[in-house]
Amino acid sequence: MPSTPTPNPKKQAQSTQRQIATQSSLKLVLDWSTTCNKCLTLKELAAITNVMVDYVENGYSKEIGDRFEKIQDHLDNKGFPTK
């Protein structure tokens, strides 16, 4: 009978921390888009959330700044519907 591998507590903690960062970032992005009256696609919501999670986990860097800039350029040129 195969034995069940013993869970690695450190990996479980990292996974839990990433889930929390992802949930918090997703809420932040959703709240931001609502406040700024920007209707994001699911793809945009997920992509921006991933960048935010990278920022939360690794801090600010030139690469993160470039990614934020690309997102902002995309959103500025998207043409959102008005209410």
Backbone bond lengths (Angstrom), bond angles and torsions (degrees), N, CA, C in turn:
res aa  C-N    CA-C-N  psi(-1)  N-CA   C-N-CA  omega(-1)  CA-C   N-CA-C  phi
1 M - - - 1.449 - - 1.537 108.12 -
2 P 1.349 119.20 126.49 1.463 120.27 -179.09 1.523 111.20 -68.94
3 S 1.311 114.02 142.54 1.464 118.44 179.36 1.529 109.76 -85.58
4 T 1.315 115.66 149.88 1.454 121.99 177.51 1.514 108.39 -80.43
5 P 1.346 117.63 129.88 1.465 118.40 179.78 1.524 111.03 -64.42
6 T 1.300 115.28 143.45 1.457 120.66 178.48 1.524 109.20 -75.00
7 P 1.338 117.59 126.72 1.470 120.03 179.64 1.527 110.67 -62.90
8 N 1.307 114.95 142.52 1.463 121.36 177.21 1.524 108.01 -88.04
9 P 1.350 118.00 112.28 1.474 120.07 -176.67 1.527 112.84 -59.30
10 K 1.331 117.58 -34.76 1.462 120.09 -179.31 1.535 110.35 -66.46
11 K 1.344 116.55 -43.39 1.471 120.18 178.49 1.523 111.01 -65.19
12 Q 1.341 116.10 -38.42 1.467 119.39 178.78 1.522 110.30 -64.08
13 A 1.326 117.34 -41.20 1.467 121.25 179.66 1.531 110.17 -65.13
14 Q 1.339 117.40 -42.54 1.460 121.11 178.55 1.530 110.49 -63.88
15 S 1.328 116.12 -40.81 1.454 120.68 179.04 1.530 110.50 -63.59
16 T 1.323 116.49 -43.40 1.468 121.14 178.48 1.524 110.25 -63.60
17 Q 1.333 116.81 -42.90 1.473 120.06 178.86 1.528 110.98 -62.94
18 R 1.327 116.99 -39.55 1.472 120.39 178.77 1.533 110.33 -66.70
19 Q 1.326 117.24 -39.38 1.467 120.13 177.79 1.525 110.58 -62.11
20 I 1.322 116.59 -42.54 1.468 121.01 179.06 1.521 110.04 -64.22
21 A 1.343 116.63 -44.87 1.475 120.67 178.93 1.526 110.37 -61.72
22 T 1.311 116.69 -40.44 1.460 120.67 -179.85 1.524 111.30 -66.08
23 Q 1.334 116.84 -46.35 1.466 120.46 179.55 1.527 111.25 -62.28
24 S 1.322 116.54 -44.16 1.467 120.66 -179.55 1.525 110.69 -65.20
25 S 1.324 116.35 -42.58 1.468 120.36 179.66 1.514 111.47 -65.76
26 L 1.321 116.63 -40.98 1.460 120.66 178.24 1.523 110.31 -60.26
27 K 1.323 117.13 -43.94 1.466 120.79 178.66 1.523 110.62 -64.70
28 L 1.328 117.59 -42.23 1.455 121.39 178.86 1.529 110.93 -60.79
29 V 1.332 117.24 -46.92 1.464 121.39 -179.71 1.527 110.32 -63.74
30 L 1.312 117.14 -43.44 1.461 120.70 179.31 1.530 111.24 -63.99
31 D 1.336 117.44 -44.99 1.469 120.97 177.73 1.525 110.71 -62.41
32 W 1.337 116.72 -42.33 1.463 121.15 179.94 1.526 110.19 -62.14
33 S 1.326 116.55 -46.12 1.471 119.26 -177.78 1.533 111.02 -64.65
34 T 1.314 116.49 -36.91 1.468 120.59 178.39 1.527 110.05 -67.37
35 T 1.329 116.82 -46.23 1.462 121.72 -178.93 1.526 111.13 -62.19
36 C 1.335 116.06 -38.74 1.471 121.04 -178.32 1.520 112.78 -88.80
37 N 1.330 116.44 5.25 1.468 122.55 178.83 1.525 112.14 57.69
38 K 1.329 115.66 43.93 1.462 121.61 178.18 1.519 108.49 -113.93
39 C 1.313 116.12 119.82 1.461 121.36 179.21 1.528 108.11 -89.73
40 L 1.320 116.49 106.32 1.460 121.60 -178.11 1.518 110.71 -91.14
41 T 1.327 116.06 146.47 1.454 120.13 171.61 1.525 107.54 -75.08
42 L 1.312 117.12 164.57 1.467 119.68 176.97 1.526 110.75 -60.67
43 K 1.326 115.94 -37.94 1.470 120.32 178.84 1.534 110.60 -62.52
44 E 1.335 116.95 -44.16 1.467 120.58 178.30 1.524 111.00 -64.68
45 L 1.320 116.04 -42.74 1.468 121.01 179.36 1.531 110.60 -59.20
46 A 1.328 116.91 -47.11 1.458 121.25 179.96 1.527 111.35 -65.93
47 A 1.329 117.08 -42.42 1.461 120.80 -178.14 1.529 111.56 -64.96
48 I 1.325 116.70 -45.31 1.467 120.42 179.73 1.529 109.77 -65.62
49 T 1.319 116.52 -39.53 1.472 120.20 177.26 1.517 110.98 -60.10
50 N 1.338 117.46 -42.05 1.467 120.21 178.96 1.523 111.99 -61.49
51 V 1.330 116.99 -40.17 1.463 120.11 177.89 1.533 109.77 -65.69
52 M 1.327 116.63 -41.06 1.467 119.99 178.68 1.532 111.03 -62.89
53 V 1.331 117.55 -40.28 1.469 120.92 178.46 1.527 109.70 -63.84
54 D 1.329 116.88 -42.41 1.470 119.41 175.97 1.522 110.89 -58.68
55 Y 1.335 116.24 -41.58 1.465 120.99 178.31 1.534 111.06 -63.06
56 V 1.324 116.50 -44.56 1.463 120.84 -179.76 1.534 110.57 -62.64
57 E 1.334 116.42 -43.12 1.465 120.56 -175.96 1.523 113.47 -76.74
58 N 1.337 117.29 -34.67 1.463 119.83 -171.52 1.519 114.81 -116.28
59 G 1.324 117.23 -6.98 1.456 120.04 -178.19 1.519 111.29 80.33
60 Y 1.323 115.06 179.61 1.453 120.57 -177.82 1.523 110.44 -77.97
61 S 1.326 115.13 139.87 1.462 121.47 175.83 1.524 107.27 -146.95
62 K 1.321 116.59 170.38 1.457 120.09 177.54 1.529 110.13 -59.82
63 E 1.331 116.56 -40.52 1.471 120.64 179.64 1.531 111.02 -61.59
64 I 1.325 116.73 -45.24 1.476 119.86 178.32 1.526 109.60 -62.83
65 G 1.329 116.80 -43.33 1.465 120.81 178.26 1.522 111.54 -58.83
66 D 1.340 116.72 -42.13 1.467 120.94 177.89 1.529 110.87 -63.53
67 R 1.323 116.05 -40.50 1.466 119.96 179.43 1.527 110.68 -65.89
68 F 1.346 117.13 -41.32 1.465 120.48 176.34 1.532 110.21 -61.30
69 E 1.336 116.37 -41.33 1.458 120.63 179.91 1.525 111.45 -62.56
70 K 1.335 116.42 -43.58 1.469 120.53 178.99 1.525 110.87 -62.51
71 I 1.328 115.90 -40.67 1.468 120.18 177.76 1.523 109.70 -62.61
72 Q 1.343 116.54 -47.39 1.465 120.39 -178.79 1.517 110.90 -61.66
73 D 1.343 117.07 -43.02 1.473 120.54 177.78 1.531 110.57 -60.04
74 H 1.329 115.97 -44.64 1.471 120.19 178.80 1.525 110.92 -59.71
75 L 1.324 116.28 -47.29 1.461 119.89 -177.93 1.517 111.72 -67.59
76 D 1.345 117.04 -37.36 1.480 120.31 179.85 1.519 111.78 -65.95
77 N 1.326 117.09 -28.43 1.463 121.21 -176.11 1.525 113.12 -103.74
78 K 1.313 116.28 6.61 1.465 121.13 -175.69 1.521 112.82 -75.48
79 G 1.321 117.75 -36.64 1.458 120.24 -176.44 1.509 111.60 78.62
80 F 1.315 116.80 77.55 1.464 121.54 -178.92 1.513 110.87 -77.16
81 P 1.332 116.68 144.14 1.471 118.90 175.69 1.518 110.35 -67.96
82 T 1.303 116.19 146.58 1.462 120.10 177.37 1.518 108.58 -96.21
83 K 1.301 116.14 154.62 1.469 120.97 -179.60 1.504 110.54 -81.48
